[in-house]
Amino acid sequence: MDNQTVLAEPLITDTAVIVGILMAILGLVFYTSSLSNKYIKGFYNIIPPLLLCYFLPGVLNSLHVFDGANSPLTAVGSRYLLPACLILFVISLDLKQMWALRKRAGLMFITGTVGILLGGPLAVWIVSLVAPQVVGGAGPDEVWRGLGALAGSWIGGSANQVALKEILQPSPKLFSSIIAVDAVVAYLWMAFLLYGASKVKQFDKFFKADSKDVDELMKKMEEKTQANARTPQTKDFIIMLALAFGGTGLATFLASPVADFLATNYPQLEQFSLTSGFFWIILFATLIGIALSFTPAKELENAGASKIGSVLLYMLIVTIGMQMDISAIADNMGLFVVGIIWMSFHALLLLIIGKIFKVPFFYFAVGSMANVGGVASASVTSAAFHPSLISVGVILAVFGYAIGTYAGWLTAILMQMVSPI
């Protein structure tokens, strides 16, 4: 990331105006995607609406219409909208059906983790044979230090990345470059997975996959919704939002003292991200949603709880998209090559295991994003298949947070071993 990019003054700085732009993007995409014009339908057959909601804010951010990376809306998305929508999605959780999905979902998640853990050292070794200066460096500028922080992000999430940044101490300049690689490579991979979600039948045919368990869960949820659906009243919406944001508040209230206590008394747990407040917010929000699924609150799904959750999720998507700097793809091209090779190995390993075990593309996608993107991206990717599947992505991503720092540290050590001297 060059100085010009860092210092560029955004055209719009008023948060209220930016919110208006982001909501207008959502409205435009949803309105046009519902039109019957054959050309528009053809466009959306190629570019899914979900993907467009993600990239349009990224384009505006890249053109410096606003500064997404430093906007307060990014924190609003992760701290308020994400836990709130998770509660609304998990509130209708069917644990029996979830348990039936455990084997193949777990297999692809572990495969994705191994793909990142081994892919990093492999990418560094390959690039060192051709351009050792790209993956060399000295002291804080040793590239493996920055890539180690990236490994934490791609196995767990941003909390793991920050933890590894403190452990490995890459220079600020190197870390800024790594952030660009993280955003562009991971977001482009996510774009492919979102596209794949719109072509899931073709991908499942390629894998010769039996998606019976996934289809049964979606069918059961749809039938249950249709059988019990009712016209929601104002009080239903109020109760849904009260549970969603009240649960988010409770999760945040519980998370802070737990994280502080562990950080003070057991600082060694930082390597497992257990001292991260965000980790505990997501964990407690998920547990609150699961607890509510055993109460009459579960019936709120009949009034459209997951639909309200979807609205919050799409609002989250545009706040994630506004952080993407598409222009960064032209900077630090050497490190982008490392990132692309790394992600390609991750994808190839998932492809091989998926093909061998005939795993549905859903498990391929969510197993990857639970590693590479964390809770937010895993939720978005799961939702692209069906809202009832979001719980799978959430649970896997939370587990990714738990192991991300340790596995990322191991990846960093392996990259250090193969880095040019």
Secondary structure, 3 states (H helix, E strand, C coil): CCHHHHHCCCCCCCHHHHHHHHHHHHHHHHHHHCCCCHHHHHHHHHCCHHHHHHHHHHHHHHCCCCCCCCCHHHHHHHHHHHHHHHHHHHCCCCHHHHHHCHHHHHHHHHHHHHHHHHHHHHHHHHHHHHCHHHCCCCHHHCHHHHHHHHHHHHHCCHHHHHHHHHHHCCCHHHHHHHHHHHHHHHHHHHHHHHHHHHCHHHHHHHHCCCCHHHHHHHHHHHHHHHHHCCCCCHHHHHHHHHHHHHHHHHHHHHHHHHHHHHHHHCHHHHHHCCCCHHHHHHHHHHHHHHHHCCCHHHHHHHHCHHHHHHHHHHHHHHHHHCCCCHHHHHCCHHHHHHHHHHHHHHHHHHHHHHHHHCCCHHHHHHHHHHHHCHHHHHHHHHHHHCHHHHHHHHHHHHHHHHHHHHHHHHHHHHHHHHCCC
